Structures are given as structure tokens and as C-alpha cells.
Amino acid sequence: NAVPGMLRTSVSHGGASIDTIEHLMSALHGRGISNLVIEVQGGEIPILDGSAEGWSFLFDAAGIEQQTAAQYCLRVLRKVEVSAGNGAYARLSPCAKGMELLYDLRYPHGMLGRQQRCMAINERSFLDEICRARTFGFYGDLDELRSMGLANGANLSNTVVFDSAGLMAGVSLRYADE
């Protein structure tokens, strides 16, 4: 149900659509949750603290129940890779610890540049290394995003913001490579 969206992940079904689902979906996958009902008012998932941590906390507060019904899911049986024209790519491979992610991202911003990472994706790595990472963006894109009705809840507490000089004043990183 994914549909194209600039600088966001969007889904649509039966005429209804919802934007900016990436942190919610990250928390669902990272916590192994596949069966729940989510009700949303509006066209965008709330940003909370800008990461998947808030969603993970809310799942814990509500309680996560193991179910006995069969779970249908994708299983990575062989390497799957996507690439961009600038040499950037992401690759998923099966591994003993679940699923391994290898990515090589390239950004024109000097502080971000080229980023590479290889890690096993499982609940422990999600909680330790992924879940607190916030959305990042560029100050120069803010007006365009807001004109599209996006990033309305974004601020320097829930978004890692870069300007032309680097990390904006008032922003501190949760991880060295957040």
C-alpha cells in the first residue's frame, strides 16, 4: 500500500492515506508487533519525540501480548538490494541473528556526507541502536515541507536539523551517528 511521497513514507488504501509512518512502522517491526488496530485523526502520524522510542514506550505501556495465530511475514531468504543513481544502496541479507542490513547513503550536506552501516536487525539492536534516532532534515527545506502540510510538529527537540553551517544550535545528538 506504499505510495510515492517526498521526504516521507506514505500508505494509501481504499481512498484513505496516511503520511509519515516511518517511526511507527519501525517500532512495530522492531518490537515484533504485527496485529493491532491504529486509529488516526488527520493525514499524518504524530511525530512524538521524533523517533520510534515514543511508540515503543506506548506499546510497553499498553502491553504486548503473544498470540498463537499463525503470523504471515516476509522472510529474507536471499540478498535483496536497491540502489540509487549516486552509488547509494541498501541491502538486506539473511543472517543467524535475524536479518542483516547493509547500507551506503550519500548526502550532499558536508556534515552527513557518506554513511555506511552493517548490522543485524532484531529487537535488541532496535532498542539499543535504532529506536531513539530522530528524524533529520534541512532547515532550507522547512518552508516547502510546511507548504505541503508536512512537518507541522517539527521542532529542534524532535528533529535533528542541519543548516548550511552544520548541526543547528540547540540540537544535540542522541547517538554519535544519529
N, C-alpha and C positions, 0 to 999 in steps of 0.2 A: 503493500500500500504506500510505499515511499513515492513522493513526488518531488520534482526539482524545486529547490529553494536556495536563494542566495544567502550564504553565510549562516545557514541553519538547516536542521533536519526537519522535514515535514511529512506528514502522512495524510491520506485522504481516503474516504470510503463512503459510498452512498451519498455523495454531495456534501458531506461534512469533512472539514480538515482541521488539523491542529499543527501549530508550528513550535519549533524549539523544544523538541522532545528528547534531545541527546542525553541530558543528565538523568532524567527519569529512566530512560531505556538503559543507560549504563548501570544505574543502581539495581534495576530489575535483573539484568544479566549477571552483574557482579554478585548478587545475593542469591541467585538461583531461583528467582520467582518467575513463574510462568502462568499463573492462573489468578487473576484478580480483575476487579472492575474499577475503572478510573473514571470519575466524573469531573468534567472541567467546564467552567463558565468562561467564555471568551475564546479567542483563537490562538492563545499561546500558553504553554505550561509556565507556571510561576517559576521565577529564577531562584528563589530561596537565597542561599548563600553563594550562588554561582557555581556550585559543584554538585556532585551526586551524594555528598555526605548528608545533606538535609533529608533527602529521600530515604537513604539507608537508615538514618535515625528514626524517621517516621515509620518505616516498616518494622523496626525493632519494637517501637512503642506500641504499635498495633498488634504485633505478634505474627510470627511467620510459622505456619503450620505445614508439616509434611503431609502430603496426600498420597493415597495408594493408587489413584488412577494412573494409567499409562500417560507418560509425557512424550509428546511428539516434538522433536527438536532436530535442528541441523547438527550433524556431526562432521567435523573436518576429517576426511579420510585421506586427502592428499593436499599438497600445497596449492593454495589459491592466491593469485596476485593481481593487483590492479596498479596501473601506473599513469602518471601524468606526463605531458609533453616536456616538462622541465627536468625530467630524470627522477622525480619523486615517485615513491611507490609504497605500498603496504602489502604485506604478505602474511597469510595465516597458514600454519602448518600444524599437523597433529603432533603431540608430544606426550610423554608419560605423565606429565602434570596437568593435562587437560588440553590446552590449545596454546600454541606459541605465536606471538605477534612480533613481527619484524617490520619496522617502518623507517622510511627515509623521507623526511619532509623538508621542503626548501621554501623559505620566505624571503622576500626582498628586503625586509627590515634587518638592519645590521645587528641588532641585539638577538634576534631569533635565528637568522641565517639557516644553516642546515642542521637538522635534528635527526638523530638516529637512535633507535632503541630496539632491543630484543628482549622479550620477557615471556614467561609463562603466564597465561591469563587464567586465574582461578579465584576463589573467594578470598584467599589470604592475600594474594597480590593486589586484588581490587581494594581491600580495606587498607593495606599498608602503603600502596604506591599510586593508586589512581583516584580513589573516591573523593579526596579533598581538593583535587586540581580544579580550578575555576575556569570559566570561560575567559578567553583573552580576545582582545580586539584593539583596533587602532583608533585613536582619537579622531583622526581625519575622516573616518567612516561614520561617525556618530550621526551627523545630520541626515545622511542618506538612509541609514537604518531607521531612524525615527520617522522619516517621511514615508517609510513603508509600513509603519505601525509596529516596528520591532524595537527591542532593546529599551522599552519604556521603563523597566525596573532596574536597568543597569546603573551602577554607581561604582565608586572606587573601592568599596568594601566587597562587592560580589563579582567584580570583573578585573582581570589583570589588563591594564590599559597601557599601551605604548603610544608615545608621541614621536615626533621626528628625532628627538634627542635620546630616547630610550624609554625606560620604565618611568611612568609619570610619578611625580612627587605625591606622597601619601599612599603609595601602593607598596606592600611588602609581599614577598613570595612565601607560600606555604612549603614548597619543595624547591630545591635549587633549580630544577628543570621544569617547574610548574608551567 
